[in-house]
Amino acid sequence: MRALSLLVRLLRRHGHHARRRRAPQPSHPCGYTRQVHPQRNHRRDPRPTVEDMESLGAFLKNRRDRITPAEIGLRTYGTSRRVPGLRREELAQLAGVSAGYYTRLEQGLAESASEQVLDALARVLRLDEVESAHLHNLARQSGRSGLSEPPAETPHERVLALLAALDQATPAVLLGRRGDILDWNRAGHALMGDGMAFDTPQDPDRRPSVPRAFFLDPLARDFYRNWSELAEIHVGYLRLTAGRYPTDARLAALLGEIMMGSDTFAGLWATGDVRDCTTAAMHIQHPTAGALSVTYQVWLQPDSPDHRLEFYTPNDRGSADALRTLIP
């Protein structure tokens, strides 16, 4: 009861309406939501472009440094090497492009790269499907500059109808491009938004932002018993999203804010890892239901490709019983 009372007090303290022009309020593409207001910084605009956070050249260099000559059968004949991985000319030769062209590509001086060149680089660098998609996204966006304010996200009517028709014993949450909660059913609200008003996601200026709550709210580490594992998934997915939408001003503000507010986020971002966020286990210490374990599964929406419908299913009988206590 003490934990629940503390959570409710904190929610009320942070629960007043956000002002216009603020970045969207916290939610979580892989769980827990609690409203944490954006930090105010009057000395600098915490809105990097995708080139500040990630670029084609930076991603290529990061992956080039990870591939050793021995891994791809290159002989070094015992010579000393000044780079941890492949040299530029070695990668260029293996990918079938000139060393000069690859150097310009990595330095951001080449105007474009063909699909064939990108596929060849992905093959040599041993990128998986998600990393390859990220490479292509970065190449398509290379050279674009400036940020623009995106329109408020609107859930598709068919997705809302599906959410309303779901068995209320199955928690479900609809997530937007940046991990904002766009809607939820009663069980999803009870699991991930306990203490918040049920209609909070209906107002674009009040929607919880999952990544912000996950990295900037100290209570998130208590809520998620496997917080460190989920943090890696979060950062990898945000990097993938940043490559898709480099001019999204709200996304840029969110990334900049979390980067400045979380050393863990900054350290994970520096690894250069990219991954999708489609399914994983979440081990939760819920304030009312207690310890439980669920698996989230994401259903992508063809009509709204930016939106993800996330379902939570229990991993054991005890967790199933705990979920049933959330909805009388």
Salt bridges, closest charged atoms under 4 A:
ASP45 OD2 - ARG47 NE 3.43
GLU54 OE2 - HIS134 NE2 2.91
GLU54 OE2 - ARG239 NH1 2.95
ASP65 OD2 - LYS61 NZ 2.93
GLU90 OE1 - ARG81 NH2 2.70
GLU90 OE2 - ARG87 NH1 3.39
GLU106 OE2 - ARG64 NH2 2.82
GLU106 OE2 - ARG88 NE 3.04
GLU115 OE1 - HIS136 ND1 3.11
ASP119 OD1 - HIS136 NE2 2.91
GLU131 OE2 - ARG63 NH2 3.16
GLU149 OE1 - ARG47 NH1 3.99
GLU149 OE2 - ARG250 NE 3.02
GLU153 OE2 - ARG178 NH2 3.49
GLU153 OE1 - HIS307 NE2 3.21
ASP180 OD2 - ARG178 NE 3.86
ASP205 OD2 - ARG20 NH1 3.04
ASP217 OD2 - ARG34 NE 2.21
ASP248 OD2 - ARG177 NH1 2.76
ASP248 OD2 - ARG178 NH1 2.66
GLU257 OE1 - ARG212 NE 3.02
ASP273 OD1 - ARG63 NH2 3.92
ASP273 OD1 - ARG66 NH2 2.80
ASP276 OD1 - ARG308 NH1 3.71
ASP303 OD2 - HIS156 NE2 3.98
ASP303 OD2 - ARG158 NH2 2.33
ASP306 OD2 - ARG177 NH2 3.11
ASP321 OD1 - ARG324 NH2 2.17
